[in-house]
Amino acid sequence: MKEDFQKINAQIIIMMKAGRKKILAKQANPNVATKSSRLDLVTDIDRMIEKFYENEIHRHFPAAKILGEEGLRQEGMLEYSGLFFVIDPIDGTMNFVKQKEHYASMVAVYAGGQPALAYIYDIVNDKLLSGGPALGGVFCNGEKITAPADLPLSEGLFGGSWPMVINNYHGVQAAIKQSSGLRIYGSAGIEYLHVILGQCVCYLSHLRPWDFLPGKILAESLGLSVVNIDGSEVNVLSSNDVLVAPKRVCEEVLQLLS
């Protein structure tokens, strides 16, 4: 059965806007717990939003499968003939807890084993990136956008993760020194948004599928490169050291990494 992606897109946007209202209504006093370490946080609101997304997806798309950061972990994304959703309800939970900003809600959709749609929602600033191959482009709050300028590394900001930077992982500091400066936001969704909108020229971090898939789909829809730290293809089913950048900067950064 051929999917009606315009209808699917409209329903996902409605869902995510409703999710935003729920997040903002509850963000003042979240109940916070740790997962793998004291720096790996989860809140009751993460779980509430993921459950809300799950319920809405199954209500509108009963046959859909879901991989969520906090809950449902179904498999078969590349083999399933129907819709497969990947959910990160609140990306940047530490920021959500400590700052009440610089966090995003993200969804990726595969259809018939292929990337189709993706969404990155900057909740506080009400800025929604949407699109993908199924829609023929990328949109910011409904307006179609073009690819960012293919600037040299020296003319743009480098987005990174603090563990990589402080440990000089693969000599990343050499690449940072060639840029116009370093920015660390603590949310893959926000970082991808900055690269896609041309506010940073690259982003490098160790990411799980729900962290990078929405951004990967959107970035590649604009012709940006999304690769492993060694330049190889990203395995969409596992954690990776992921670099996203326009092609020129991607080549520069890869040459500078050891």
Summary of the structure (lengths in Angstrom):
residues: 258
radius of gyration: 17.4
end to end distance: 47.2
largest distance: 51.1
contacts: 898
relative contact order: 0.13
helix: 38%
strand: 29%
